[in-house]
Amino acid sequence: MFMRLLQLRVKTQFLEAFRRFYEDTIIPALQKTPGCQFAGLMQSHPHPDECISLTFWDTQSNAEAFDKSETFQGLLQKAKPFLSESTEWKIQLSENFELEYKPVPEEPLLKEYVVAAQTEEAPPLSPQNARIHVRIVSAKIQEDKLEEFKQLYSTEVIPALQTTKGCSYAYLTENLQEENEFISVTIWDSQEDAESYEKNGRFAELLDKTKHTFSQPYQWKLGLEQGFRGQVVTSEDLSVTHYSLVTGKNLQ
């Protein structure tokens, strides 16, 4: 299975309109696309303008064929009026040599992942359950510990999540564009269940079992925090983000 994440920033006044556009235009287009199993629009907590289009595919080649298709480019063009302009500005000289300042529209960021481990054969995402919550954890892993990390996720993390209240599914996926980056995608019955998992110490226990495989900058950070008793920020920190499913459909 192959997972594709398209990160979008939507203008706040168009959030509901974009949901309808995704439901009425994007999902039907993907339903006609070979190999697409599921399409869903997710909204970030606590930043509702940050959205992700999450799609699952039979194979990597199916997803890549869609990326190169006229259908995908056409959908991007239709989506642009809903998307925010970035805070960066483009400065250029006009024909009469006057400076012009133009906001640069934010282009959607595409990330593609191959599924390395999972709990079941088919994603249980269902738009009928409006409370569905998706939790994404991103980590960089040491080159010589990649297989060990995958094994730990399969033998330690997945069994623990299967016995955790509200967790219905877990994927471990490997980034195809950024070397040694993995994300764990877990699907929950509600936001409350996901937050309880973090607060009751279960997540910290699993983190302790796997953190020795994390990148050297992360290990350095842990050592500094223990020595100085303060928080240290690195570019390879563990990242945890939360999303709610706004709309979606199983396509197969």
C-alpha positions as CSV (number, residue, x, y, z in Angstrom):
1,M,0.0,0.0,0.0
2,F,1.1,3.6,-0.7
3,M,0.2,6.8,1.1
4,R,0.1,10.3,-0.3
5,L,-0.1,13.5,1.8
6,L,-0.9,16.8,0.1
7,Q,-0.5,19.6,2.6
8,L,-2.7,22.7,1.9
9,R,-3.3,26.0,3.6
10,V,-6.9,27.2,3.0
11,K,-8.2,30.7,3.4
12,T,-10.3,30.7,6.6
13,Q,-13.3,32.3,4.9
14,F,-13.3,29.4,2.3
15,L,-12.9,26.4,4.6
16,E,-16.6,25.3,4.2
17,A,-16.5,26.0,0.5
18,F,-13.3,24.0,0.1
19,R,-14.9,21.1,2.0
20,R,-17.7,21.1,-0.6
21,F,-15.3,21.4,-3.5
22,Y,-13.3,18.4,-2.1
23,E,-16.5,16.4,-1.7
24,D,-18.1,17.3,-5.0
25,T,-15.0,17.5,-7.3
26,I,-11.9,15.9,-5.9
27,I,-13.4,12.7,-4.5
28,P,-15.4,11.9,-7.7
29,A,-12.2,12.5,-9.8
30,L,-10.2,10.2,-7.6
31,Q,-12.9,7.6,-7.7
32,K,-12.3,7.3,-11.4
33,T,-8.5,7.1,-10.9
34,P,-7.0,3.6,-11.1
35,G,-5.6,2.3,-7.8
36,C,-6.9,5.0,-5.4
37,Q,-8.4,3.2,-2.4
38,F,-9.4,6.2,-0.2
39,A,-9.5,10.0,-0.3
40,G,-10.0,12.2,2.7
41,L,-9.7,15.8,3.7
42,M,-8.2,16.4,7.2
43,Q,-8.1,19.6,9.2
44,S,-5.4,20.4,11.7
45,H,-5.7,21.1,15.5
46,P,-5.4,23.8,16.5
47,H,-4.9,25.5,13.1
48,P,-8.0,24.9,11.0
49,D,-6.6,26.5,7.9
50,E,-3.9,23.8,7.7
51,C,-5.4,20.9,5.9
52,I,-4.1,17.6,4.4
53,S,-5.5,15.6,1.5
54,L,-4.8,12.0,2.5
55,T,-5.0,9.3,-0.1
56,F,-4.2,5.6,-0.1
57,W,-3.2,3.7,-3.2
58,D,-2.7,0.1,-4.3
59,T,0.8,0.8,-5.6
60,Q,3.4,3.6,-5.8
61,S,3.1,3.6,-9.6
62,N,-0.7,4.3,-9.4
63,A,0.0,7.4,-7.2
64,E,2.9,8.6,-9.4
65,A,0.8,8.3,-12.6
66,F,-1.9,10.5,-11.0
67,D,0.7,13.1,-10.0
68,K,1.8,13.4,-13.6
69,S,-1.8,13.4,-15.0
70,E,-3.8,16.3,-16.5
71,T,-6.5,15.4,-13.9
72,F,-4.2,16.3,-11.0
73,Q,-3.0,19.5,-12.6
74,G,-6.6,20.5,-13.4
75,L,-7.7,19.9,-9.8
76,L,-4.8,22.0,-8.5
77,Q,-5.8,24.9,-10.8
78,K,-9.5,24.7,-9.6
79,A,-8.3,24.6,-5.9
80,K,-6.1,27.7,-6.1
81,P,-8.8,30.3,-5.4
82,F,-9.4,28.6,-2.0
83,L,-5.7,28.5,-1.0
84,S,-3.9,31.1,1.0
85,E,-1.2,33.4,-0.2
86,S,2.1,33.0,1.6
87,T,3.7,35.6,3.9
88,E,6.7,35.8,1.4
89,W,6.6,38.6,-1.2
90,K,8.1,38.6,-4.6
91,I,9.9,41.8,-5.6
92,Q,10.4,42.6,-9.3
93,L,10.9,45.6,-11.6
94,S,7.9,46.5,-13.8
95,E,8.3,47.6,-17.4
96,N,8.6,51.2,-16.3
97,F,11.3,50.2,-13.8
98,E,9.1,50.6,-10.7
99,L,9.3,48.1,-7.9
100,E,6.3,45.8,-7.6
101,Y,5.5,43.7,-4.6
102,K,3.4,40.6,-5.2
103,P,2.4,38.0,-2.6
104,V,3.5,34.5,-3.6
105,P,0.7,31.9,-3.5
106,E,1.6,28.9,-1.3
107,E,1.9,25.8,-3.5
108,P,0.6,22.6,-2.0
109,L,3.4,20.4,-0.5
110,L,3.3,16.8,-1.6
111,K,4.8,14.0,0.4
112,E,4.7,10.3,-0.5
113,Y,5.2,7.3,1.8
114,V,5.4,3.6,1.4
115,V,3.7,1.6,4.1
116,A,6.3,-0.4,6.1
117,A,4.0,-1.9,8.8
118,Q,0.2,-1.8,9.6
119,T,-2.4,-3.4,11.7
120,E,-4.9,-4.4,9.0
121,E,-5.3,-4.8,5.3
122,A,-7.7,-1.9,4.6
123,P,-7.9,1.6,6.2
124,P,-11.0,1.9,8.5
125,L,-11.5,5.6,7.8
126,S,-15.2,6.2,7.4
127,P,-16.8,9.7,6.8
128,Q,-19.9,8.5,8.7
129,N,-18.0,8.9,11.9
130,A,-17.6,12.7,12.2
131,R,-15.4,12.3,15.3
132,I,-12.6,10.3,13.6
133,H,-9.2,11.7,14.6
134,V,-5.9,11.2,12.9
135,R,-2.6,11.5,14.8
136,I,0.7,11.8,12.9
137,V,4.1,11.3,14.5
138,S,7.2,12.1,12.4
139,A,10.8,11.0,13.3
140,K,14.2,10.7,11.7
141,I,15.9,7.4,12.3
142,Q,19.6,6.5,12.3
143,E,20.8,4.9,9.0
144,D,22.1,1.7,10.8
145,K,18.9,1.3,12.9
146,L,16.2,1.4,10.2
147,E,15.4,-2.3,10.3
148,E,15.5,-2.3,14.1
149,F,13.0,0.6,14.3
150,K,10.6,-1.1,11.8
151,Q,10.8,-4.3,13.9
152,L,10.2,-2.5,17.1
153,Y,7.1,-0.7,15.6
154,S,5.7,-4.1,14.5
155,T,6.4,-6.0,17.7
156,E,6.1,-3.3,20.4
157,V,4.1,-0.3,19.1
158,I,1.4,-2.0,17.1
159,P,0.4,-4.5,19.8
160,A,0.3,-1.8,22.4
161,L,-1.9,0.4,20.2
162,Q,-4.2,-2.5,19.5
163,T,-5.0,-2.6,23.2
164,T,-5.3,1.2,23.6
165,K,-8.9,2.5,24.0
166,G,-10.1,4.3,20.9
167,C,-7.2,3.4,18.5
168,S,-8.6,1.6,15.5
169,Y,-5.6,1.5,13.2
170,A,-1.9,2.2,12.9
171,Y,0.5,2.6,9.9
172,L,4.2,3.0,9.8
173,T,5.2,4.7,6.6
174,E,8.6,5.6,5.1
175,N,9.2,8.9,3.3
176,L,10.4,8.5,-0.3
177,Q,11.7,12.0,-0.6
178,E,13.4,12.7,2.8
179,E,16.0,10.1,3.7
180,N,15.4,8.1,6.9
181,E,12.1,9.9,7.8
182,F,9.2,7.8,9.1
183,I,5.7,8.8,10.1
184,S,3.4,6.8,12.3
185,V,-0.3,7.4,11.3
186,T,-2.8,6.3,13.9
187,I,-6.6,6.6,13.5
188,W,-8.7,7.2,16.6
189,D,-12.4,7.1,17.4
190,S,-12.2,10.6,18.8
191,Q,-9.8,13.4,19.7
192,E,-10.3,12.7,23.4
193,D,-9.0,9.1,23.0
194,A,-5.9,10.3,21.2
195,E,-5.2,13.0,23.8
196,S,-5.8,10.5,26.7
197,Y,-3.1,8.2,25.1
198,E,-0.6,11.0,25.3
199,K,-1.6,12.1,28.9
200,N,-1.7,8.6,30.5
201,G,1.9,7.9,29.8
202,R,1.3,5.1,27.2
203,F,2.9,7.2,24.4
204,A,5.9,8.0,26.6
205,E,6.4,4.3,27.3
206,L,6.6,3.4,23.7
207,L,8.8,6.4,23.0
208,D,11.3,5.1,25.5
209,K,11.4,1.7,23.7
210,T,12.3,3.3,20.3
211,K,14.1,6.6,21.0
212,H,17.5,4.9,20.9
213,T,17.0,4.5,17.1
214,F,16.3,8.2,16.5
215,S,18.7,10.5,14.7
216,Q,22.0,11.6,16.3
217,P,20.8,15.2,16.6
218,Y,17.9,14.0,18.6
219,Q,20.1,11.9,20.8
220,W,22.3,15.0,21.3
221,K,19.2,17.0,22.2
222,L,18.2,14.5,24.9
223,G,21.7,14.6,26.4
224,L,21.6,18.4,26.6
225,E,18.1,18.4,28.1
226,Q,19.3,16.0,30.8
227,G,22.4,18.1,31.5
228,F,20.8,21.5,31.5
229,R,17.3,20.6,32.6
230,G,15.8,22.7,29.8
231,Q,14.2,22.2,26.5
232,V,16.4,22.1,23.4
233,V,15.0,22.4,19.9
234,T,16.6,20.7,16.9
235,S,15.6,20.4,13.3
236,E,15.1,16.7,13.7
237,D,12.7,16.8,16.7
238,L,9.9,14.3,17.1
239,S,6.8,15.9,15.6
240,V,3.3,15.1,16.7
241,T,0.3,16.6,14.9
242,H,-3.5,16.1,15.2
243,Y,-6.1,16.2,12.5
244,S,-9.9,15.6,12.2
245,L,-11.5,14.0,9.2
246,V,-13.7,16.6,7.5
247,T,-14.9,14.5,4.6
248,G,-13.7,11.3,2.9
249,K,-14.7,8.2,1.1
250,N,-13.6,4.6,0.6
251,L,-13.2,4.3,-3.2
252,Q,-12.8,0.5,-3.5
